[in-house]
Amino acid sequence: MRLDKYLKVARLIKRRTVANEACDTQRVVVNGREAKASYQVKVGDIIEITIGTRTVKVKVLSIPEHVTKQDAALMYSEITE
């Protein structure tokens, strides 16, 4: 699944266009590297999103095509530092 779609489906970013813009402006890092919206997300990837002064770091646990709002949080685990 594309990175921008994953961010939207997992509800980490509200809209896919916003996720695409975040990738284009280098605010999304996957496994320590800046990632484009077309990056193919894999289970085990570490995604770091910086929006404003807030940074969210998550580990990908699953990649379903469609998910309910309640199950979206099961797609990743948040990493705290």
mmJSON file of the N, C-alpha and C atoms, coordinates in Angstrom:
{"data_MODEL":{"atom_site":{
"group_PDB":["ATOM","ATOM","ATOM","ATOM","ATOM","ATOM","ATOM","ATOM","ATOM","ATOM","ATOM","ATOM","ATOM","ATOM","ATOM","ATOM","ATOM","ATOM","ATOM","ATOM","ATOM","ATOM","ATOM","ATOM","ATOM","ATOM","ATOM","ATOM","ATOM","ATOM","ATOM","ATOM","ATOM","ATOM","ATOM","ATOM","ATOM","ATOM","ATOM","ATOM","ATOM","ATOM","ATOM","ATOM","ATOM","ATOM","ATOM","ATOM","ATOM","ATOM","ATOM","ATOM","ATOM","ATOM","ATOM","ATOM","ATOM","ATOM","ATOM","ATOM","ATOM","ATOM","ATOM","ATOM","ATOM","ATOM","ATOM","ATOM","ATOM","ATOM","ATOM","ATOM","ATOM","ATOM","ATOM","ATOM","ATOM","ATOM","ATOM","ATOM","ATOM","ATOM","ATOM","ATOM","ATOM","ATOM","ATOM","ATOM","ATOM","ATOM","ATOM","ATOM","ATOM","ATOM","ATOM","ATOM","ATOM","ATOM","ATOM","ATOM","ATOM","ATOM","ATOM","ATOM","ATOM","ATOM","ATOM","ATOM","ATOM","ATOM","ATOM","ATOM","ATOM","ATOM","ATOM","ATOM","ATOM","ATOM","ATOM","ATOM","ATOM","ATOM","ATOM","ATOM","ATOM","ATOM","ATOM","ATOM","ATOM","ATOM","ATOM","ATOM","ATOM","ATOM","ATOM","ATOM","ATOM","ATOM","ATOM","ATOM","ATOM","ATOM","ATOM","ATOM","ATOM","ATOM","ATOM","ATOM","ATOM","ATOM","ATOM","ATOM","ATOM","ATOM","ATOM","ATOM","ATOM","ATOM","ATOM","ATOM","ATOM","ATOM","ATOM","ATOM","ATOM","ATOM","ATOM","ATOM","ATOM","ATOM","ATOM","ATOM","ATOM","ATOM","ATOM","ATOM","ATOM","ATOM","ATOM","ATOM","ATOM","ATOM","ATOM","ATOM","ATOM","ATOM","ATOM","ATOM","ATOM","ATOM","ATOM","ATOM","ATOM","ATOM","ATOM","ATOM","ATOM","ATOM","ATOM","ATOM","ATOM","ATOM","ATOM","ATOM","ATOM","ATOM","ATOM","ATOM","ATOM","ATOM","ATOM","ATOM","ATOM","ATOM","ATOM","ATOM","ATOM","ATOM","ATOM","ATOM","ATOM","ATOM","ATOM","ATOM","ATOM","ATOM","ATOM","ATOM","ATOM","ATOM","ATOM","ATOM","ATOM","ATOM","ATOM","ATOM","ATOM","ATOM","ATOM","ATOM","ATOM","ATOM","ATOM"],
"id":[1,2,3,4,5,6,7,8,9,10,11,12,13,14,15,16,17,18,19,20,21,22,23,24,25,26,27,28,29,30,31,32,33,34,35,36,37,38,39,40,41,42,43,44,45,46,47,48,49,50,51,52,53,54,55,56,57,58,59,60,61,62,63,64,65,66,67,68,69,70,71,72,73,74,75,76,77,78,79,80,81,82,83,84,85,86,87,88,89,90,91,92,93,94,95,96,97,98,99,100,101,102,103,104,105,106,107,108,109,110,111,112,113,114,115,116,117,118,119,120,121,122,123,124,125,126,127,128,129,130,131,132,133,134,135,136,137,138,139,140,141,142,143,144,145,146,147,148,149,150,151,152,153,154,155,156,157,158,159,160,161,162,163,164,165,166,167,168,169,170,171,172,173,174,175,176,177,178,179,180,181,182,183,184,185,186,187,188,189,190,191,192,193,194,195,196,197,198,199,200,201,202,203,204,205,206,207,208,209,210,211,212,213,214,215,216,217,218,219,220,221,222,223,224,225,226,227,228,229,230,231,232,233,234,235,236,237,238,239,240,241,242,243],
"type_symbol":["N","C","C","N","C","C","N","C","C","N","C","C","N","C","C","N","C","C","N","C","C","N","C","C","N","C","C","N","C","C","N","C","C","N","C","C","N","C","C","N","C","C","N","C","C","N","C","C","N","C","C","N","C","C","N","C","C","N","C","C","N","C","C","N","C","C","N","C","C","N","C","C","N","C","C","N","C","C","N","C","C","N","C","C","N","C","C","N","C","C","N","C","C","N","C","C","N","C","C","N","C","C","N","C","C","N","C","C","N","C","C","N","C","C","N","C","C","N","C","C","N","C","C","N","C","C","N","C","C","N","C","C","N","C","C","N","C","C","N","C","C","N","C","C","N","C","C","N","C","C","N","C","C","N","C","C","N","C","C","N","C","C","N","C","C","N","C","C","N","C","C","N","C","C","N","C","C","N","C","C","N","C","C","N","C","C","N","C","C","N","C","C","N","C","C","N","C","C","N","C","C","N","C","C","N","C","C","N","C","C","N","C","C","N","C","C","N","C","C","N","C","C","N","C","C","N","C","C","N","C","C","N","C","C","N","C","C","N","C","C","N","C","C"],
"label_atom_id":["N","CA","C","N","CA","C","N","CA","C","N","CA","C","N","CA","C","N","CA","C","N","CA","C","N","CA","C","N","CA","C","N","CA","C","N","CA","C","N","CA","C","N","CA","C","N","CA","C","N","CA","C","N","CA","C","N","CA","C","N","CA","C","N","CA","C","N","CA","C","N","CA","C","N","CA","C","N","CA","C","N","CA","C","N","CA","C","N","CA","C","N","CA","C","N","CA","C","N","CA","C","N","CA","C","N","CA","C","N","CA","C","N","CA","C","N","CA","C","N","CA","C","N","CA","C","N","CA","C","N","CA","C","N","CA","C","N","CA","C","N","CA","C","N","CA","C","N","CA","C","N","CA","C","N","CA","C","N","CA","C","N","CA","C","N","CA","C","N","CA","C","N","CA","C","N","CA","C","N","CA","C","N","CA","C","N","CA","C","N","CA","C","N","CA","C","N","CA","C","N","CA","C","N","CA","C","N","CA","C","N","CA","C","N","CA","C","N","CA","C","N","CA","C","N","CA","C","N","CA","C","N","CA","C","N","CA","C","N","CA","C","N","CA","C","N","CA","C","N","CA","C","N","CA","C","N","CA","C","N","CA","C","N","CA","C","N","CA","C","N","CA","C","N","CA","C","N","CA","C","N","CA","C"],
"label_alt_id":[null,null,null,null,null,null,null,null,null,null,null,null,null,null,null,null,null,null,null,null,null,null,null,null,null,null,null,null,null,null,null,null,null,null,null,null,null,null,null,null,null,null,null,null,null,null,null,null,null,null,null,null,null,null,null,null,null,null,null,null,null,null,null,null,null,null,null,null,null,null,null,null,null,null,null,null,null,null,null,null,null,null,null,null,null,null,null,null,null,null,null,null,null,null,null,null,null,null,null,null,null,null,null,null,null,null,null,null,null,null,null,null,null,null,null,null,null,null,null,null,null,null,null,null,null,null,null,null,null,null,null,null,null,null,null,null,null,null,null,null,null,null,null,null,null,null,null,null,null,null,null,null,null,null,null,null,null,null,null,null,null,null,null,null,null,null,null,null,null,null,null,null,null,null,null,null,null,null,null,null,null,null,null,null,null,null,null,null,null,null,null,null,null,null,null,null,null,null,null,null,null,null,null,null,null,null,null,null,null,null,null,null,null,null,null,null,null,null,null,null,null,null,null,null,null,null,null,null,null,null,null,null,null,null,null,null,null,null,null,null,null,null,null],
"label_comp_id":["MET","MET","MET","ARG","ARG","ARG","LEU","LEU","LEU","ASP","ASP","ASP","LYS","LYS","LYS","TYR","TYR","TYR","LEU","LEU","LEU","LYS","LYS","LYS","VAL","VAL","VAL","ALA","ALA","ALA","ARG","ARG","ARG","LEU","LEU","LEU","ILE","ILE","ILE","LYS","LYS","LYS","ARG","ARG","ARG","ARG","ARG","ARG","THR","THR","THR","VAL","VAL","VAL","ALA","ALA","ALA","ASN","ASN","ASN","GLU","GLU","GLU","ALA","ALA","ALA","CYS","CYS","CYS","ASP","ASP","ASP","THR","THR","THR","GLN","GLN","GLN","ARG","ARG","ARG","VAL","VAL","VAL","VAL","VAL","VAL","VAL","VAL","VAL","ASN","ASN","ASN","GLY","GLY","GLY","ARG","ARG","ARG","GLU","GLU","GLU","ALA","ALA","ALA","LYS","LYS","LYS","ALA","ALA","ALA","SER","SER","SER","TYR","TYR","TYR","GLN","GLN","GLN","VAL","VAL","VAL","LYS","LYS","LYS","VAL","VAL","VAL","GLY","GLY","GLY","ASP","ASP","ASP","ILE","ILE","ILE","ILE","ILE","ILE","GLU","GLU","GLU","ILE","ILE","ILE","THR","THR","THR","ILE","ILE","ILE","GLY","GLY","GLY","THR","THR","THR","ARG","ARG","ARG","THR","THR","THR","VAL","VAL","VAL","LYS","LYS","LYS","VAL","VAL","VAL","LYS","LYS","LYS","VAL","VAL","VAL","LEU","LEU","LEU","SER","SER","SER","ILE","ILE","ILE","PRO","PRO","PRO","GLU","GLU","GLU","HIS","HIS","HIS","VAL","VAL","VAL","THR","THR","THR","LYS","LYS","LYS","GLN","GLN","GLN","ASP","ASP","ASP","ALA","ALA","ALA","ALA","ALA","ALA","LEU","LEU","LEU","MET","MET","MET","TYR","TYR","TYR","SER","SER","SER","GLU","GLU","GLU","ILE","ILE","ILE","THR","THR","THR","GLU","GLU","GLU"],
"label_asym_id":["A","A","A","A","A","A","A","A","A","A","A","A","A","A","A","A","A","A","A","A","A","A","A","A","A","A","A","A","A","A","A","A","A","A","A","A","A","A","A","A","A","A","A","A","A","A","A","A","A","A","A","A","A","A","A","A","A","A","A","A","A","A","A","A","A","A","A","A","A","A","A","A","A","A","A","A","A","A","A","A","A","A","A","A","A","A","A","A","A","A","A","A","A","A","A","A","A","A","A","A","A","A","A","A","A","A","A","A","A","A","A","A","A","A","A","A","A","A","A","A","A","A","A","A","A","A","A","A","A","A","A","A","A","A","A","A","A","A","A","A","A","A","A","A","A","A","A","A","A","A","A","A","A","A","A","A","A","A","A","A","A","A","A","A","A","A","A","A","A","A","A","A","A","A","A","A","A","A","A","A","A","A","A","A","A","A","A","A","A","A","A","A","A","A","A","A","A","A","A","A","A","A","A","A","A","A","A","A","A","A","A","A","A","A","A","A","A","A","A","A","A","A","A","A","A","A","A","A","A","A","A","A","A","A","A","A","A","A","A","A","A","A","A"],
"label_entity_id":["1","1","1","1","1","1","1","1","1","1","1","1","1","1","1","1","1","1","1","1","1","1","1","1","1","1","1","1","1","1","1","1","1","1","1","1","1","1","1","1","1","1","1","1","1","1","1","1","1","1","1","1","1","1","1","1","1","1","1","1","1","1","1","1","1","1","1","1","1","1","1","1","1","1","1","1","1","1","1","1","1","1","1","1","1","1","1","1","1","1","1","1","1","1","1","1","1","1","1","1","1","1","1","1","1","1","1","1","1","1","1","1","1","1","1","1","1","1","1","1","1","1","1","1","1","1","1","1","1","1","1","1","1","1","1","1","1","1","1","1","1","1","1","1","1","1","1","1","1","1","1","1","1","1","1","1","1","1","1","1","1","1","1","1","1","1","1","1","1","1","1","1","1","1","1","1","1","1","1","1","1","1","1","1","1","1","1","1","1","1","1","1","1","1","1","1","1","1","1","1","1","1","1","1","1","1","1","1","1","1","1","1","1","1","1","1","1","1","1","1","1","1","1","1","1","1","1","1","1","1","1","1","1","1","1","1","1","1","1","1","1","1","1"],
"label_seq_id":[1,1,1,2,2,2,3,3,3,4,4,4,5,5,5,6,6,6,7,7,7,8,8,8,9,9,9,10,10,10,11,11,11,12,12,12,13,13,13,14,14,14,15,15,15,16,16,16,17,17,17,18,18,18,19,19,19,20,20,20,21,21,21,22,22,22,23,23,23,24,24,24,25,25,25,26,26,26,27,27,27,28,28,28,29,29,29,30,30,30,31,31,31,32,32,32,33,33,33,34,34,34,35,35,35,36,36,36,37,37,37,38,38,38,39,39,39,40,40,40,41,41,41,42,42,42,43,43,43,44,44,44,45,45,45,46,46,46,47,47,47,48,48,48,49,49,49,50,50,50,51,51,51,52,52,52,53,53,53,54,54,54,55,55,55,56,56,56,57,57,57,58,58,58,59,59,59,60,60,60,61,61,61,62,62,62,63,63,63,64,64,64,65,65,65,66,66,66,67,67,67,68,68,68,69,69,69,70,70,70,71,71,71,72,72,72,73,73,73,74,74,74,75,75,75,76,76,76,77,77,77,78,78,78,79,79,79,80,80,80,81,81,81],
"pdbx_PDB_ins_code":[null,null,null,null,null,null,null,null,null,null,null,null,null,null,null,null,null,null,null,null,null,null,null,null,null,null,null,null,null,null,null,null,null,null,null,null,null,null,null,null,null,null,null,null,null,null,null,null,null,null,null,null,null,null,null,null,null,null,null,null,null,null,null,null,null,null,null,null,null,null,null,null,null,null,null,null,null,null,null,null,null,null,null,null,null,null,null,null,null,null,null,null,null,null,null,null,null,null,null,null,null,null,null,null,null,null,null,null,null,null,null,null,null,null,null,null,null,null,null,null,null,null,null,null,null,null,null,null,null,null,null,null,null,null,null,null,null,null,null,null,null,null,null,null,null,null,null,null,null,null,null,null,null,null,null,null,null,null,null,null,null,null,null,null,null,null,null,null,null,null,null,null,null,null,null,null,null,null,null,null,null,null,null,null,null,null,null,null,null,null,null,null,null,null,null,null,null,null,null,null,null,null,null,null,null,null,null,null,null,null,null,null,null,null,null,null,null,null,null,null,null,null,null,null,null,null,null,null,null,null,null,null,null,null,null,null,null,null,null,null,null,null,null],
"Cartn_x":[0.836,0.0,0.886,0.486,1.227,1.225,2.279,2.429,1.302,0.949,-0.108,-1.443,-1.739,-2.979,-2.942,-1.799,-1.676,-1.929,-1.347,-1.521,-2.983,-3.713,-5.133,-5.957,-5.721,-6.49,-6.266,-5.034,-4.718,-5.181,-5.681,-6.178,-5.087,-3.856,-2.77,-2.831,-3.303,-3.555,-4.962,-5.727,-7.156,-7.472,-6.722,-7.016,-5.785,-6.028,-4.924,-4.152,-4.833,-4.135,-3.205,-3.626,-2.774,-1.57,-1.794,-0.701,0.286,-0.23,0.612,1.464,0.866,1.595,2.665,2.354,3.321,4.54,4.316,5.422,6.24,5.562,6.242,7.115,6.743,7.5,8.451,8.791,9.749,9.399,8.116,7.698,7.405,7.584,7.363,8.664,9.116,10.352,10.006,10.496,10.277,11.635,11.817,13.073,14.288,14.143,15.258,15.512,14.696,14.865,13.593,13.747,12.589,11.908,10.571,9.839,8.867,8.711,7.728,6.382,5.326,3.973,3.805,4.601,4.476,5.221,5.914,6.654,5.697,6.095,5.272,5.539,4.543,4.657,4.703,5.583,5.705,5.534,5.085,4.956,6.34,6.438,7.711,8.347,7.856,8.392,8.143,9.092,8.953,8.672,7.497,7.092,7.116,7.771,7.853,7.242,6.202,5.479,5.658,6.094,6.254,5.237,4.339,3.345,3.422,3.876,4.099,5.243,5.006,6.03,5.848,4.805,4.486,5.072,5.696,6.234,5.611,5.099,4.493,5.336,5.704,6.517,5.744,5.511,4.729,5.421,5.09,5.581,4.392,4.539,3.463,3.283,2.037,1.728,0.958,0.08,-0.69,-1.054,-1.411,-1.714,-2.986,-4.158,-5.404,-5.855,-6.561,-7.041,-8.15,-9.081,-10.201,-10.266,-10.565,-10.593,-11.64,-12.28,-13.255,-12.531,-13.251,-12.669,-12.101,-12.8,-12.356,-11.083,-10.933,-9.783,-8.565,-8.707,-7.603,-6.392,-6.628,-5.528,-4.76,-5.328,-4.65,-3.652,-3.634,-2.719,-1.294,-1.114,0.203,0.305,1.547,1.769,2.64,2.238,2.974,4.241,5.327,6.614,6.874,7.112,7.411,8.888,9.437,10.868,11.099],
"Cartn_y":[-1.176,0.0,1.246,2.256,3.519,4.188,4.924,5.595,6.576,7.405,8.394,7.721,6.614,5.887,5.243,4.68,4.06,5.08,6.266,7.301,7.684,7.695,8.026,6.873,5.648,4.491,4.25,4.447,4.254,5.438,6.474,7.684,8.424,8.349,9.139,10.562,10.681,11.973,11.895,12.965,12.937,12.716,13.363,13.258,12.792,12.077,11.565,12.698,13.766,14.894,15.57,15.643,16.226,15.312,14.0,13.035,13.162,13.359,13.519,14.785,15.878,17.133,16.981,16.258,16.047,15.29,14.324,13.579,14.475,15.306,16.191,17.229,17.626,18.644,18.017,16.753,16.021,16.013,15.905,15.816,14.381,13.436,12.021,11.265,10.527,9.761,8.297,7.408,5.97,5.304,4.598,3.892,4.811,6.047,6.983,7.748,7.534,8.238,8.986,10.155,10.887,10.018,9.977,9.085,9.859,9.382,9.941,9.279,9.906,9.376,8.014,7.731,6.465,5.311,5.557,4.498,3.366,2.125,0.961,0.555,0.746,0.453,-1.054,-1.491,-2.902,-3.057,-4.226,-4.514,-4.412,-3.702,-3.527,-2.176,-1.421,-0.088,0.844,1.737,2.77,4.083,4.661,5.908,7.028,8.132,9.3,10.488,11.087,12.198,13.438,14.54,15.801,16.791,17.223,18.232,19.337,20.507,21.6,21.236,21.332,20.973,19.547,18.885,17.539,16.487,15.47,14.358,13.062,12.275,10.984,9.904,8.89,7.79,6.5,5.737,4.504,3.371,2.14,0.94,0.281,-0.055,-0.671,-2.123,-2.466,-3.832,-4.619,-3.928,-4.595,-3.595,-4.135,-3.278,-3.779,-3.635,-4.011,-2.901,-3.263,-2.268,-1.4,-2.029,-1.303,-1.653,-0.657,-0.888,0.027,-0.448,0.395,1.38,2.383,3.418,2.808,1.846,1.221,0.395,-0.212,-1.08,-0.343,0.933,1.695,1.745,1.851,1.93,0.616,-0.488,-1.785,-1.958,-1.011,-1.085,-0.691,-0.024,0.463,0.496,0.58,0.806,2.057,2.918,4.167,3.918,4.532,4.382,5.672,5.522,6.685,6.685,7.874,7.982,8.636],
"Cartn_z":[0.0,0.0,0.0,-0.745,-0.784,0.591,0.869,2.16,2.422,1.433,1.661,1.969,1.291,1.559,2.944,3.324,4.646,5.755,5.63,6.642,6.788,5.683,5.713,6.292,5.809,6.269,7.759,8.235,9.651,10.497,9.828,10.48,11.262,10.75,11.314,10.757,9.51,8.872,8.292,8.444,8.12,6.638,5.746,4.324,3.549,2.459,1.652,0.989,0.585,-0.035,0.959,2.222,3.265,3.514,3.498,3.66,2.505,1.295,0.117,0.244,0.697,0.886,1.973,3.042,4.119,3.591,2.728,2.125,1.201,0.418,-0.528,0.175,1.387,2.128,3.155,2.954,3.793,5.286,5.612,7.012,7.429,6.494,6.798,6.542,7.571,7.489,7.743,6.875,7.044,7.194,8.289,8.574,8.47,8.947,8.982,7.703,6.673,5.395,5.032,4.394,3.905,2.855,2.909,2.016,1.138,-0.085,-1.002,-0.742,-1.221,-1.041,-1.704,-2.728,-3.458,-2.806,-1.697,-0.989,-0.611,-0.859,-0.521,0.93,1.78,3.212,3.42,4.335,4.683,6.192,6.615,8.043,8.675,9.786,10.471,10.221,9.23,8.963,10.148,10.386,11.413,10.679,10.938,10.289,11.309,10.953,11.822,11.086,11.686,11.066,11.931,11.31,12.025,11.486,12.363,11.995,13.044,12.6,13.535,14.47,15.77,16.753,17.271,16.822,17.298,16.361,16.931,16.157,16.652,15.717,16.041,15.378,16.158,15.643,15.87,14.779,14.874,14.135,14.552,13.879,13.191,11.917,11.132,11.578,11.961,12.393,11.337,10.593,9.542,8.454,7.278,6.133,5.439,6.08,5.395,4.452,3.375,2.406,2.996,3.71,4.312,5.789,6.593,8.03,8.652,9.725,10.416,11.321,11.746,12.596,13.885,14.449,15.693,15.5,14.336,14.075,13.523,13.203,12.613,13.549,14.842,15.811,15.91,15.417,15.47,14.328,13.394,12.253,12.625,13.758,14.153,15.673,16.165,17.589,17.717,18.619,18.798,19.602,19.165,19.832,20.622,21.904,22.746,23.076,23.172,23.462,24.802],
"occupancy":[1.0,1.0,1.0,1.0,1.0,1.0,1.0,1.0,1.0,1.0,1.0,1.0,1.0,1.0,1.0,1.0,1.0,1.0,1.0,1.0,1.0,1.0,1.0,1.0,1.0,1.0,1.0,1.0,1.0,1.0,1.0,1.0,1.0,1.0,1.0,1.0,1.0,1.0,1.0,1.0,1.0,1.0,1.0,1.0,1.0,1.0,1.0,1.0,1.0,1.0,1.0,1.0,1.0,1.0,1.0,1.0,1.0,1.0,1.0,1.0,1.0,1.0,1.0,1.0,1.0,1.0,1.0,1.0,1.0,1.0,1.0,1.0,1.0,1.0,1.0,1.0,1.0,1.0,1.0,1.0,1.0,1.0,1.0,1.0,1.0,1.0,1.0,1.0,1.0,1.0,1.0,1.0,1.0,1.0,1.0,1.0,1.0,1.0,1.0,1.0,1.0,1.0,1.0,1.0,1.0,1.0,1.0,1.0,1.0,1.0,1.0,1.0,1.0,1.0,1.0,1.0,1.0,1.0,1.0,1.0,1.0,1.0,1.0,1.0,1.0,1.0,1.0,1.0,1.0,1.0,1.0,1.0,1.0,1.0,1.0,1.0,1.0,1.0,1.0,1.0,1.0,1.0,1.0,1.0,1.0,1.0,1.0,1.0,1.0,1.0,1.0,1.0,1.0,1.0,1.0,1.0,1.0,1.0,1.0,1.0,1.0,1.0,1.0,1.0,1.0,1.0,1.0,1.0,1.0,1.0,1.0,1.0,1.0,1.0,1.0,1.0,1.0,1.0,1.0,1.0,1.0,1.0,1.0,1.0,1.0,1.0,1.0,1.0,1.0,1.0,1.0,1.0,1.0,1.0,1.0,1.0,1.0,1.0,1.0,1.0,1.0,1.0,1.0,1.0,1.0,1.0,1.0,1.0,1.0,1.0,1.0,1.0,1.0,1.0,1.0,1.0,1.0,1.0,1.0,1.0,1.0,1.0,1.0,1.0,1.0,1.0,1.0,1.0,1.0,1.0,1.0,1.0,1.0,1.0,1.0,1.0,1.0,1.0,1.0,1.0,1.0,1.0,1.0],
"B_iso_or_equiv":[0.0,0.0,0.0,0.0,0.0,0.0,0.0,0.0,0.0,0.0,0.0,0.0,0.0,0.0,0.0,0.0,0.0,0.0,0.0,0.0,0.0,0.0,0.0,0.0,0.0,0.0,0.0,0.0,0.0,0.0,0.0,0.0,0.0,0.0,0.0,0.0,0.0,0.0,0.0,0.0,0.0,0.0,0.0,0.0,0.0,0.0,0.0,0.0,0.0,0.0,0.0,0.0,0.0,0.0,0.0,0.0,0.0,0.0,0.0,0.0,0.0,0.0,0.0,0.0,0.0,0.0,0.0,0.0,0.0,0.0,0.0,0.0,0.0,0.0,0.0,0.0,0.0,0.0,0.0,0.0,0.0,0.0,0.0,0.0,0.0,0.0,0.0,0.0,0.0,0.0,0.0,0.0,0.0,0.0,0.0,0.0,0.0,0.0,0.0,0.0,0.0,0.0,0.0,0.0,0.0,0.0,0.0,0.0,0.0,0.0,0.0,0.0,0.0,0.0,0.0,0.0,0.0,0.0,0.0,0.0,0.0,0.0,0.0,0.0,0.0,0.0,0.0,0.0,0.0,0.0,0.0,0.0,0.0,0.0,0.0,0.0,0.0,0.0,0.0,0.0,0.0,0.0,0.0,0.0,0.0,0.0,0.0,0.0,0.0,0.0,0.0,0.0,0.0,0.0,0.0,0.0,0.0,0.0,0.0,0.0,0.0,0.0,0.0,0.0,0.0,0.0,0.0,0.0,0.0,0.0,0.0,0.0,0.0,0.0,0.0,0.0,0.0,0.0,0.0,0.0,0.0,0.0,0.0,0.0,0.0,0.0,0.0,0.0,0.0,0.0,0.0,0.0,0.0,0.0,0.0,0.0,0.0,0.0,0.0,0.0,0.0,0.0,0.0,0.0,0.0,0.0,0.0,0.0,0.0,0.0,0.0,0.0,0.0,0.0,0.0,0.0,0.0,0.0,0.0,0.0,0.0,0.0,0.0,0.0,0.0,0.0,0.0,0.0,0.0,0.0,0.0,0.0,0.0,0.0,0.0,0.0,0.0,0.0,0.0,0.0,0.0,0.0,0.0],
"pdbx_formal_charge":[null,null,null,null,null,null,null,null,null,null,null,null,null,null,null,null,null,null,null,null,null,null,null,null,null,null,null,null,null,null,null,null,null,null,null,null,null,null,null,null,null,null,null,null,null,null,null,null,null,null,null,null,null,null,null,null,null,null,null,null,null,null,null,null,null,null,null,null,null,null,null,null,null,null,null,null,null,null,null,null,null,null,null,null,null,null,null,null,null,null,null,null,null,null,null,null,null,null,null,null,null,null,null,null,null,null,null,null,null,null,null,null,null,null,null,null,null,null,null,null,null,null,null,null,null,null,null,null,null,null,null,null,null,null,null,null,null,null,null,null,null,null,null,null,null,null,null,null,null,null,null,null,null,null,null,null,null,null,null,null,null,null,null,null,null,null,null,null,null,null,null,null,null,null,null,null,null,null,null,null,null,null,null,null,null,null,null,null,null,null,null,null,null,null,null,null,null,null,null,null,null,null,null,null,null,null,null,null,null,null,null,null,null,null,null,null,null,null,null,null,null,null,null,null,null,null,null,null,null,null,null,null,null,null,null,null,null,null,null,null,null,null,null],
"auth_seq_id":[1,1,1,2,2,2,3,3,3,4,4,4,5,5,5,6,6,6,7,7,7,8,8,8,9,9,9,10,10,10,11,11,11,12,12,12,13,13,13,14,14,14,15,15,15,16,16,16,17,17,17,18,18,18,19,19,19,20,20,20,21,21,21,22,22,22,23,23,23,24,24,24,25,25,25,26,26,26,27,27,27,28,28,28,29,29,29,30,30,30,31,31,31,32,32,32,33,33,33,34,34,34,35,35,35,36,36,36,37,37,37,38,38,38,39,39,39,40,40,40,41,41,41,42,42,42,43,43,43,44,44,44,45,45,45,46,46,46,47,47,47,48,48,48,49,49,49,50,50,50,51,51,51,52,52,52,53,53,53,54,54,54,55,55,55,56,56,56,57,57,57,58,58,58,59,59,59,60,60,60,61,61,61,62,62,62,63,63,63,64,64,64,65,65,65,66,66,66,67,67,67,68,68,68,69,69,69,70,70,70,71,71,71,72,72,72,73,73,73,74,74,74,75,75,75,76,76,76,77,77,77,78,78,78,79,79,79,80,80,80,81,81,81],
"auth_comp_id":["MET","MET","MET","ARG","ARG","ARG","LEU","LEU","LEU","ASP","ASP","ASP","LYS","LYS","LYS","TYR","TYR","TYR","LEU","LEU","LEU","LYS","LYS","LYS","VAL","VAL","VAL","ALA","ALA","ALA","ARG","ARG","ARG","LEU","LEU","LEU","ILE","ILE","ILE","LYS","LYS","LYS","ARG","ARG","ARG","ARG","ARG","ARG","THR","THR","THR","VAL","VAL","VAL","ALA","ALA","ALA","ASN","ASN","ASN","GLU","GLU","GLU","ALA","ALA","ALA","CYS","CYS","CYS","ASP","ASP","ASP","THR","THR","THR","GLN","GLN","GLN","ARG","ARG","ARG","VAL","VAL","VAL","VAL","VAL","VAL","VAL","VAL","VAL","ASN","ASN","ASN","GLY","GLY","GLY","ARG","ARG","ARG","GLU","GLU","GLU","ALA","ALA","ALA","LYS","LYS","LYS","ALA","ALA","ALA","SER","SER","SER","TYR","TYR","TYR","GLN","GLN","GLN","VAL","VAL","VAL","LYS","LYS","LYS","VAL","VAL","VAL","GLY","GLY","GLY","ASP","ASP","ASP","ILE","ILE","ILE","ILE","ILE","ILE","GLU","GLU","GLU","ILE","ILE","ILE","THR","THR","THR","ILE","ILE","ILE","GLY","GLY","GLY","THR","THR","THR","ARG","ARG","ARG","THR","THR","THR","VAL","VAL","VAL","LYS","LYS","LYS","VAL","VAL","VAL","LYS","LYS","LYS","VAL","VAL","VAL","LEU","LEU","LEU","SER","SER","SER","ILE","ILE","ILE","PRO","PRO","PRO","GLU","GLU","GLU","HIS","HIS","HIS","VAL","VAL","VAL","THR","THR","THR","LYS","LYS","LYS","GLN","GLN","GLN","ASP","ASP","ASP","ALA","ALA","ALA","ALA","ALA","ALA","LEU","LEU","LEU","MET","MET","MET","TYR","TYR","TYR","SER","SER","SER","GLU","GLU","GLU","ILE","ILE","ILE","THR","THR","THR","GLU","GLU","GLU"],
"auth_asym_id":["A","A","A","A","A","A","A","A","A","A","A","A","A","A","A","A","A","A","A","A","A","A","A","A","A","A","A","A","A","A","A","A","A","A","A","A","A","A","A","A","A","A","A","A","A","A","A","A","A","A","A","A","A","A","A","A","A","A","A","A","A","A","A","A","A","A","A","A","A","A","A","A","A","A","A","A","A","A","A","A","A","A","A","A","A","A","A","A","A","A","A","A","A","A","A","A","A","A","A","A","A","A","A","A","A","A","A","A","A","A","A","A","A","A","A","A","A","A","A","A","A","A","A","A","A","A","A","A","A","A","A","A","A","A","A","A","A","A","A","A","A","A","A","A","A","A","A","A","A","A","A","A","A","A","A","A","A","A","A","A","A","A","A","A","A","A","A","A","A","A","A","A","A","A","A","A","A","A","A","A","A","A","A","A","A","A","A","A","A","A","A","A","A","A","A","A","A","A","A","A","A","A","A","A","A","A","A","A","A","A","A","A","A","A","A","A","A","A","A","A","A","A","A","A","A","A","A","A","A","A","A","A","A","A","A","A","A","A","A","A","A","A","A"],
"auth_atom_id":["N","CA","C","N","CA","C","N","CA","C","N","CA","C","N","CA","C","N","CA","C","N","CA","C","N","CA","C","N","CA","C","N","CA","C","N","CA","C","N","CA","C","N","CA","C","N","CA","C","N","CA","C","N","CA","C","N","CA","C","N","CA","C","N","CA","C","N","CA","C","N","CA","C","N","CA","C","N","CA","C","N","CA","C","N","CA","C","N","CA","C","N","CA","C","N","CA","C","N","CA","C","N","CA","C","N","CA","C","N","CA","C","N","CA","C","N","CA","C","N","CA","C","N","CA","C","N","CA","C","N","CA","C","N","CA","C","N","CA","C","N","CA","C","N","CA","C","N","CA","C","N","CA","C","N","CA","C","N","CA","C","N","CA","C","N","CA","C","N","CA","C","N","CA","C","N","CA","C","N","CA","C","N","CA","C","N","CA","C","N","CA","C","N","CA","C","N","CA","C","N","CA","C","N","CA","C","N","CA","C","N","CA","C","N","CA","C","N","CA","C","N","CA","C","N","CA","C","N","CA","C","N","CA","C","N","CA","C","N","CA","C","N","CA","C","N","CA","C","N","CA","C","N","CA","C","N","CA","C","N","CA","C","N","CA","C","N","CA","C","N","CA","C","N","CA","C","N","CA","C","N","CA","C"],
"pdbx_PDB_model_num":[1,1,1,1,1,1,1,1,1,1,1,1,1,1,1,1,1,1,1,1,1,1,1,1,1,1,1,1,1,1,1,1,1,1,1,1,1,1,1,1,1,1,1,1,1,1,1,1,1,1,1,1,1,1,1,1,1,1,1,1,1,1,1,1,1,1,1,1,1,1,1,1,1,1,1,1,1,1,1,1,1,1,1,1,1,1,1,1,1,1,1,1,1,1,1,1,1,1,1,1,1,1,1,1,1,1,1,1,1,1,1,1,1,1,1,1,1,1,1,1,1,1,1,1,1,1,1,1,1,1,1,1,1,1,1,1,1,1,1,1,1,1,1,1,1,1,1,1,1,1,1,1,1,1,1,1,1,1,1,1,1,1,1,1,1,1,1,1,1,1,1,1,1,1,1,1,1,1,1,1,1,1,1,1,1,1,1,1,1,1,1,1,1,1,1,1,1,1,1,1,1,1,1,1,1,1,1,1,1,1,1,1,1,1,1,1,1,1,1,1,1,1,1,1,1,1,1,1,1,1,1,1,1,1,1,1,1,1,1,1,1,1,1]
}}}
